[in-house]
């Protein structure tokens, strides 16, 4: 967050930069429990000035996070609070704790109000006070802050505040930075939500210990502070680099805002990186708790941000799904998980034969289950090790085998499977849909393609062929069954409950979106998918929502424009699928917009994104909180894939290579003659930059790796024509000698041996392709 303070009445200019360290592919340094506040102060006068900035913080140790704090410092959970001075190298801090809270209580921890210092600085404190007015009067007086303030532990029902002030001498025309830090260390986390619905009916007074991963990295508040002090330049530089890689771009503002802003969900109470080293999450959260626990497969089916920024963290969710009891003995996948993992698994409480929930139960949603296959392939592409992949592979094969054997429709005449799913398909709309449809059907087709790709990586050509053959049968049959009107995809209704029938349904091509995400191509005829998206935009879009037409939940007002989840030619049927008469959730809008951009329907995609941003413009709703079933909802993280869609970025592992070199392609969808956009892949991230002269004779393409590294086998540039041109390729300042060809994918640069493009100690390194006459 950046703030420019009003200049009126101030003899100096002040701006604030506040951030939590956030560095893709560096999960440890992105887990610091701290906020850094950089105040930049400029003296525009001709004379030196003395500037003092103050930061005040309440000692929250002991507070339960929910009860109301009255009279500034009063709460029944307070008492025994103590603030002490910490003098560290180039840092002064007030360490705030509570001496009376039980050692392992979740509210027993430390908060630190700290400031970085350098030679010539002066720091003053008021360690303990209960009146902000009294503190302020001291601060503005000639005597300044008094040091200790109140003595001893706070009495029962009361806490202390603590303030420190930093004074710097700033010369004429000079600029200096004041860096304050708010850090915390509360290592003891417990399961504080009910798991009764999942068979865990333990005494409500007993809470299971979970812990926090950051406490494994930083065992004390002092180690948090010392780590921040030592690494402040690295943390600041690379967090800014990440921001700039996303925002210093030629992409449309509504696309950048949609993609970058959803990362905030990872910093919200929705998300938890627990002490066992695994990532867990609610669907969303509210003011007192998370909602809809935990690791919901069908909602997190849409999330892309964590997978593309911290793939090591994302992989732990697959560990839970495939290795730690979310997968039933019959290879159904339970939609949610209970913690800690050594508790009895949810499926073991079920009475159905073989400990499975039955096919129609939303306890094991079909979309989340088959989505697990897609997510494993995504994680493999993002650099998961061969050992990890080998652990996942039996579960992946088991899920696909169950679908192909038990769920896939059989032709009664030929006894052959048809590659479509006709039976009960429980899903993220909290119901089961029946009959062949492209919502679940396209996910199944995509999973078959992903399965074939993974089988080849595992060296199993026969299994890859089996998956591919079923895909070929399935794509033809699904298209035939669901495109009878020649306009958009519909549902074959076999049971008049929770129907989509002939509606235009925003989520009907979820599997096609996933297939583009995974660079697996078309799962259904592209012209039919394009037509479907056109009709969804035509039929579902309204310039002004009527709240009376939205049910069961009313998300939008008459001031909002956007899409409905589904629309019928007339009134929605009474048996229409649950939630289809609601305004489209933003997670669906991001997915739909991304699909349209992938399909070159850029105008539709941008309109949807702009209207979504208008609904979250900071006046109507928070730009960082997109609501569905709870605040800071996880589904909107589907937006992060917009970066790939916009740059036309595709990447595949070289054949025969697992974690090796990549073949990549950039085909920007927005102004390819002057393009800058964010990318992440394998072990690195940065920007792709492309310039092409107006005559289309010369140009440059640059893969700027800002952090980490990317190993390349080849790079394709469809918008370049290298015919009869001079083409040079450099990595940094070093020339390379790849093979250059001009073919159906445009200019193709192939390296005889894989080349590694690595950022150097926080400084970007680029691979640059230059075309001249």
N, C-alpha and C positions, 0 to 999 in steps of 0.2 A: 504494500500500500504506500502511495506517495501523497504527501499533503504539502501544499504551499500555504503558509500562514499569511493572513492579510498584513500588508505593510503599514497600514494606518496606525500611527502612534508609536511604532517601533523604530528605534534608531538603527536597527540591523535587519537584514533579510534572513528569514528562517524557513527552511524546508525540512520535512521529515520523511525518511524512508524507514518503514517497519516491515520486518519479514521474519518468518521461521525458515531456517535453512532448508532448501529444497533443491536437490541435485539428482537428476535422473541417473540411474545405474550406480548410485552410491547410497544404498538404503541406510547404512549406519549413520552417516553424516546427515541424512535427511530425517533422522529420528530424534535429533536433539530436542529435549523438552524445554524450549526457550523461545522467546521472541527478542529480536535485536532491533533497537531503535537508534537509527543514525540521524541526529539533528545536524544539518549543515547550516552554519551561521556565517554570514558574510558582512563585513563592516564596510559600507560604501562611503564612509566619511573620510576626511583628510586627517583624522586624529585617531589614535589608539583608543580602544574601549575595553572595558572589563565586562564580560558576560557570564552570568550564572544561570544555569538551568537546573531544575529540581525535578526529581521523580519520587512519587509517593506511592506506597503499596500497603494494602491491609494484609496482616498475617491471617491467612485462611485455614491454617492447620486446625483440624478438629471439626470444621464446618462440614455438613453433609451434602452441600451443593444444592439443597432444595428449600430449606426453611428460610423464612424472611429475616434478613438482618435489619434490625431497628436501631434508631439513634446512632447510626454510623458504625457502631462497633459491638452491638449487643445481639447475642444469639445463645440459645440454651446449650448449644454444643461447644461454645467457647469456654475458656478458663484454663489457666496454666500456660498461656501463650507467652513466648519469650522471643525477643529480637536481640541478636548479638552481632557485633562487628566482626567481619572477616577482612583481614588485610593480606591480599595475595600480590604476587608480582604484577605490577602494572594494572591492578584492579582493586577496588574497594567494594565490599558487598555487605548488605544486611541479611543475615541468615535467620529466617523466621521458622519457628517450629512450635510444637506443643508438647510439654513435658508430662502431661497427665493422660494423654490418649494411649490406649493399649498399644503395645509395640507393633502388633501385626494388623491393627485396624486400618481400613482403607483410607481413612482421613489422617493417618499419622504419616507425615512427611515433612518436606522442607520447601519453602519458597525463598527465592533470593532476589533482592532488589540490588542490582550491581551496576557499576560504571567503570569503564576503562580509563586509565590515567596515563599521562606522560609527563616528562620533566616540565616543571613550571606550573602544573595544575594544582589547584587547591580543592580539597573535598571536605565538606562539612555534613553533619548528620543530626537528625533527631530520631534516635533509635526507637523510642516508644512514646506514643502519644495517642490520645483518644479524641482530641478536638482538632479538626482541620483548621478551624479559625485561629486557634492559638498557634499552631505550627506556622501558618501563613504570616501571622503578625511577627513571629520571630524571624522568619525568612526575609521579610522586607525591611526589618529594622537594621540599624547599624551594627547590632551585636550578632546578627545572623543566627543560624541554627545552634541550639545549645549543647549538642552532643548526645548525652544519654536520654534526656527527657524523663519520663516516668520510670520509677525503679521497680524491680522485681517482676514476678509472674503476674499475668493479668488475673483478676478475681473471677470466680465462677460466673459464667454467662457473658463474659466480656473478653475482647481481644485488644491487641495494640495495632496501630498503624506504624509504619516506619518510613522515613524520608531521608534521601541524601541529595546533596547539591554539588555540582561540579562548576568550578570557576576557571575560565581561561582568559588570558590577555590576547586580544585580537588586534593586530596592527591595522593601519589605514589601508583599505583595499584588500585586506587579507581575508581568507576563508579558513575556518577550522570546523572539525567534526566532533560532536559530543556523542559518544556511544554508550547508551544505557542498555541494560539487559534485564529482562524478567525471566527467571528460570524457575523450574519446579522439579521436585523429585518425590513422587508418591508411588513407591514400588509395590504396595500391597493392593492388588485388585482382586475382586471377588465376583462370582456369578451372582448378580443381584436382580435377575429377571426370572420369571417363572418358566420352568421346563416341564410342567405337569402335562401339557398336551403331548409331550413326547415320551411319556412313561416315567419321567423322573419326578416322583412324588415325595421327595425328601422333606423333612421337617422345615417349615418355612423360616425357622429361626437359624437354620444352618446354611451357610453359604460356602460354595466350593472355591478354593483358592486358585487364582489364575495368574496373577502377577502381570508385569509389563516388560516387554522386551527391552525398552530403553534402559531399565535398571540392570539388565545383564551387561549392556555396553558401558554404562556409567553407574557404578555402585553407590555413589553418594552425590549430594548436591555440590560438594567441593570439586569432585571430578567432572561434573557437568560444567562448572564455571571455568575450571582450568583448561578443559578441552576447548571450550568456546574461545577463551583468551588465546590459546596457542594456535588455533585453526581459524581465527576470525577472518584473516585475509582470504584464505582458501574458500571458506564457506560463503563469504560475501561475494567474491569474484564469480564463483560458479553458479550461485543462485541468480546473480544478475545476468550471467551469460545465458542461463536457461530462459529467464524472462525475455531477454533480447532476441534469442533465437526464435521465440514464438512471435513476438510483437514487432520486431524490426523486419517487416515482411511486406510484400506487395499483395498479400491475400486480402479479401474483403473483410472489413471490420467485424461484421456479424459472424463470420466464420471463425475468426481468431478468438473473439469474445466467447463464443459458444464452446470451442474446444478447450481453451486455456482455463476458463473460469470453472469448469467442472472438476478440476483437480482439487478444488477446495473440499470436496466430499471426503477425500483421504485424510483431511485435517479435522474433520468434524467428529462428534460423538458416534456417528454411524460406524466408524472404522476403529478396529482394535488390533494392534500387534502385540500379542500376549506373551507371557513369560516362557511358554514352551517353544517360542520361535516361529509360531505359525500366525498367519493373518486371519482374522475373523471379522465378520461385519453383520450388522443388522441390515434390513432393507432401507431404513431411514431412522430418524430419531425424533423425539419431542423434547419439551422443556425439562422433563424429569428422567427420561429413560430412552433406550433404543426401542424400536418397534419391529415386530415380526422377526424374531431370532430364528436361526442364525445361519449365515452363509447360504442364503436362499438361491438355489441353483438357477431357477427360471428368471429371477430378477437380475442376478449377477451375470446372466447370459448376455447382457447388453453392455456391460462395463468393458472399457478398453483402456482407460487412463493408467491404472496401476500396472496392467499387463505390459504396456508399452514403455513405462517409465521406471518401474522397479520389478522387472520380471522375476528376480529371485524371490521377492515377497509374494507375487501372484502364484508362483509355483506351489507354495505351501497350501493354497486352497485346493489344488489338484491332489496334493498329498492326502488331505483330509477326505476328499471325495472318493478316491480310488484305493487308498491304503488304510484308512482309519475308520472304517465302519459306516460310511455313508452309502456304500454299495452293498446291496442285499445279496444273499447267496444266489439268487436267480438273476443277478445283474440288473435289477431295477436299482435306480439311484434315489435314495430318500432326498426330498427337497431341502431338508434342513439338518443341522447337526447339533448335538448337545455337547456341552463341555463341563468338566475336562474330559479328554478323550478316553480316559480309562474307566469312565462310567459305562454301564450297560448300554448298548446301542439301541436306538429307537426301533429299528426293524425287529429286534428280538422280542419286543412286547406284542407284536402283531400275531393274530390268531390264524391268519390264512396259511395254508400249507406252504412249507418252505420258508416261513418268516418273510412273506412279502405282502405289500399292502393291497394287492389287487390292482388290475390295470386301470380302473376308473378313478382311483383315489388320487386326490391332489397331494397326498402325502409323498407321492413320487411322481412329479410332473414330467410329462414326456419331453417337453421342450428343454427343460433344464438337464434332463438325463442325456439326450442325444447331443445337447450343447456341450456336455463334458468332453465328448470326443473331439469337437472342434477346438475347444480350449487347450486340450493336450497338444494338438498339432500346432496351435499358435505358440504355445510355450516352447515347443521343439524349435520352431522357426526363430524364436527369440533367444536361442542360445542354450537351452537346457542340455545338460550333459547326456551322453549315451547311457550312463548308469541310471540316471533318472528316467529317461525314456524307457529303458528296459523294465523298470518297475511299473510304469504306467501301462505298458503294452498289453499284458494279460487282461486287465480290466477293460481297456478299449475294445479288444477283440470280443470280450464277453458281452458288452453292451451291443455292439454291432451284430453279433450272432443272434442275440435275443430278438432284435428288431427284424432281422432278415428271416428268422425262422418262425417266431411266434406272432409278430405283429403285421408283417408284410402280407398283403392280400394274395390269396391263391385262386387262380382261374379254375372254376369247377370242371371245366371241360378238359383242359390240358394238364391240370394239376401243377402248373408252373407259377412261380411267384411273379407278381406284376410290378413290384417296386413302388407300391403305394400303400398307405396306411388307412384302413377303413374303420377300425374299431374305436374304442374309447381313447381319447387323447387329452388327459388332464394337462392344464397349462397355466401360464402366468395370469390368466384372467380369472383365476380361482374357480374354475369349473372344468368339466370334461366336455370336449366337443366330439361329435361322432360324424363319420363320413369322410371321404377323401377331400382334402383341402391343401392349399399351397402353404399355409402358415406352418403346419407341422411337416408337410410333405417336402417342402424345399429344404428344411433343416435336415431331414433324412437323406435327401440327395446330396447335400453338401457334405454330410458325414461320410457317405460312401466314397466321395472323391477324396476327402481327407484321409479316410482309412486306406485307400489305395496308395496315396502318397506316402503314408507312414509305413505301409507294408513294404514298399520299395526300399525305404530307408533301413528297414529291418532285414532286408535281403530275402523277402518272401514274395517272389514274383507270382506264384500261383494264387496266393491270397489277394494280391493286388489285382489280378485279373478277375477274380471272383467278385470283388467289390465293384470293379469297373463295369463288368457285364450287368450287374444288377442296376447300377446307375443308368446305363444305356436303356434298359427296359423301363426303368422307373420314370425317367424324364419324358419319354414319349407318352407313357400312359397318364402321367399326372397332367401334362399339358392337354391331352385329349379330353380327359375327364373334367377339367376345371376351366377350360377356355371355350365353352360352347357358344357364348354370345359374341365371340370375336372382338371383344372390347377390353374386358378385364377378367381377372381370375376370380372364380366363385367356388362355393362349397357344394359338394354332392351331399345332400341332406338324406340321412338314413334314419334319423331319430329326431323327432321334433322337440328337441331341448337344446338350449344354448347354441342357437343356430347363427350362422353367418349368411347362409344361402346366397342370394345374388347381390349382397351389399358390396360396396367398395370399402375395403378394410385396410387401414393404414399399415397393418403389420403382416399383410398376407405374403410378403416376400422377404421375411426375415432371413431365411436360408440363403437367398440370393445376395443379400447384403453381406452375410458372413462369408460367402464364397468369394466375393470381391476382396474382403478383408484378408482372406487367406491366399489370395492370388490363385484361385482355383477356377476362375473363368465363369462361364454361364452354366447354371443348373437348369434353366428353362430358356426357351427362345427369347433372345434379347428384344426383338420387336414386340413380343407379347408383354414383356415386363415393362417396357417403355410405355406402351399403350395403357397398361394397368395404372402406372403412376400418373399419367395424364388424367385419367378418369377419376382417380382418387382426389387429385387437386381440384378438378372441376366439380365433383359432387360433394366432397366433404368440407370444402373451404367455405367459411363465412366471414364477411367483413365485420360483423358485429354479433357476438354470441348472445343468444336469448337464454338467460339463466333457467327459465321454465322448461327448456328443451333438454337440459342436461340432467341426467340422473344415472345412478343414484347419487353421485357426488357432483357438486357445482364448483368447478375450478375457475371459471372465467366470467367476466362481466360484459356488459354491452360495450365497454370501452376496448375490448380485446378482439383481435382478428386471429383466425387460425383454422385448424382442422378438427373435425370430429373423428373419433376413433373409427366409426363406421357409419355409413349412410345407405338407406334403401330408397327406392324410387318414391315410395309413399311413406306412411308412418312406420316406425320400427315395429316389427312383430313382437307380440307379447313374449314370445319364446326366444327373442334375440339374445345373443351371448352377453353375459354380464359385462358391464362397463362400456359396451360399445356405443351407448348414447352419451358418453362423457366427452368433454373437450379432450383432445389427444394429449396425453402426458408428454412432457418435454423430452423424456427419454425416447419415446416413439418418434417425435418430430425430428430429433437429431439423427436417428437411424434412417428415417424416410428421406431426409434431406441428403444424407450421405449417399444413399442408394441412388438418388436422382443425379447427384454430381458424378458418381462413378459411371452412370449411363449417359453422361453428357447432357442431362436435362438441368443445366446449371441455373437457368432462370427460376425454375420451380424450387430448387434447393435453396437458393439465396432468399427467395421470398419467405419460405418457411422459417429459415433461420432469423431473418430480420424481424418477423412477427413474434418469434419466441423471445428474442432479446427485448423487444418492446414490452412484452408482458412482464419482463424482469428488468425494468429500466432503472431501478433504484427508487422510483416513486411509487409505482404500483406494487412491485414486489422486489425482494432482494435480488440483486444480480448474482449472488453466490449461494442462493438457497432455492432450489427447484423442488417443489413439493409434489408428492404423490400420496402414498400411504405413510406419511411422516415427512419431517423436514430433512434437508440435506440428503435427498433420496439418491440411491446408488444408480438407478437406471440411466439417468442423464449423462453418466460418464461414457455412454455410447458416443458422445460428441467428439471425443478425442480422436476418433478415427477420421474425422473430417480433414485433418492435416494430410493424411495419405491420399484421401480421395481428391483433394484440391491439387496436389502436386502430381497426381497420376503415378504415385510411387508404388512399384511392385518389386518384390524381392523373393527369390527362391534360392534354396541351397543347391549347390552344384550336384549333379547326379553322382551318386556314389559317395557323397560327402555328408557326414552328419553335422557336427559342429566344425565346419570348415569355412570355405569361402562362399560368398554370395554372388549370384547374378542379379543385378538390379536394373531397374528401368525408371526413368522419370519422363512423364508426359503431361506437363502442367495444363490444368483446365482453365487457368486464368492468365491471360496476357503472357504467353510463352516467350515473347520478345524481351520482356523485362520482368523476370520472375525471381522472387525470394520466398522460401517457405521452410518450415520446420520439418525435420525427419528424425526418426529413431529406428534403429535396427541392430540386431545382434548384440554388440557390446558398446555401442556408441550412439551419440546424437549430435545434431548440429543443424545446418541449413543446406538446402540445395539452391544454387543461384544459376540463372540462365539468362544470357543476353544474345539476341540475334539482330543483326543489322536490318534496317528497313528494306534493303535490297535482298535480304536473306542469303547474302553471299558469305559473310563472316559472322563469327560469334564465339562465345565461350560458355562452357558449362563447368560449374565448380561444385564439388562435394566438400563442404566445409565441416570437418569433424571438430566439434568444439570440446567434447569430453569423451573419453574412452577411445575405442577403436572399432573399425570396420574392415574386414578382410574381403577383398573383391576378387572374383574370377573374371567378371566382365561387367560393363555398363552400357546400356542401350539408351540412345537419345533419338526418339522417333521424330522430333521436330527439327533435326539437323540434316542437311544434305552435304555429305562429304565428298560427293563426286568431283573428281578433278580439282580437289582442294589440298592444301597443306594442313595436316592435322598433327598437332603436337600434344603430348600428355606429360604433365609433371606432377610429382607428389612433393609438396613443399617447393624446394628449389631444385629438386633432383629430377632430371628427365628420365622417362621410361620408354621402353620400346615394345609396345603392344602391337597386336595385329589389328589393323583398321579395315573394316569392310562396310560397304553400303548395301543394305538389304531391305527386306520387307519391314523390319523394325527400325528403319532409319539407320543412323550411324551406330555401328557396333564396335566397341573397344574391348578386345579380348587380350588378357594378360597370359603370357606363356606359363607363368607360375603365379599363384595367388599373391596379391600385394596387400599389405597392411597399412591402412591410413590411421595414424594414431595422433591424438592431441598430445601436446607436450607441456607438462606441468601447468595446465590451465590455459595454455595458448593454443588457439585453433591451428590445425594443419589441414591443407586442402589438396585434393586431387583436382587438377584443372585441365580441361580439354579445350584447346584453342584451335579454331578453324580460320585460316586465312587463304587468300588467293595464292 
